[in-house]
């Protein structure tokens, strides 16, 4: 097994240990669930960061978005100069 396959398997095990069930839980936005609010706050700045890196963003990123992006960049899983888990659109 390659190091990348071992790492992927380890990450899968960690995710499964953290999951409360194997089923996807879908909730209405109006239920005001903290985790969903956090996901909403992070989703657009994260998307904008990737689009900006690819030269696909046609507008200026908000100050709030830039601040969140800086925080998120510090949290990415990095090793050997690579970022793991950050995907392109």
N, C-alpha and C positions, 0 to 999 in steps of 0.2 A: 504494500500500500504506500503510495507517495505521501510526502509531508502534507501536501494540499488536501489529499483525501482524508488523512488523519485529522487535520484541523477542521475540515468540514464536518466530519463525524462527531468530533468533540463539541463543536458549536451546536449541532443538532441535538446532542444529549443535553447540553445546558438549556437549550430552548424548551425541550420537552419537560425538563425538571421544573422549569418556571411556569409552564402552562397549567392552568387549573383544569382543563379538559382538552380532549382532542377535537371538540366541535367549535366551529367559528361562532362567536356570539355577536349578533347584529342587534344594535339598539337604535332607537329613534334619537335624532339629535336633540329634540325637545326635552328629553329626560334629564338634560343638564348633568351628565356624568363627567367627572373631572378628567378621566383618561381620554375621553373623546375631545374635550376642550383642549387638552394639551396637544393631542394629535392635530387638531385644526390649527393651532398656533404654529406648529412646526412644519406642516405639510407645504404650505406655499413658499416660505423662505427656502426650504430644502429644494423644491422644484426649481425655483428661480436661480438658485446657485448653480445647479446642473445646466440649466438652459444658458446661463450667462457664460459658463465655461465653454460651452459648445458654440457660442456666438449666435444663439437663437433667440435671445431675449431682446425685444424691441423697445423696452421701456426702462426707466430708472428704477432701481430697487429702493424701497423705503428705508429710512434710517432704522426703524424697528427690524426690518428684514435683514439689514446688514449686521446689526448687533446680534441677532439670533444666529445668523450664519457663522459669525466669528466664534460663538459659543459652541455650536455644533461641530465646527472643524476641529476644535480642541478635543472632542469626544470620539472622533472616528478611530476605528481599530486600525492601527498602522504598524507595519513591520517591513523592514528592508526597503524603505522608501515607497511602499505601496499602501494605498488605502483599501481595506477590505470591507465589503458590504455596501459601498456607495455605488449605486447603479446609474447608468446613463438611460435617458428616456428614449 
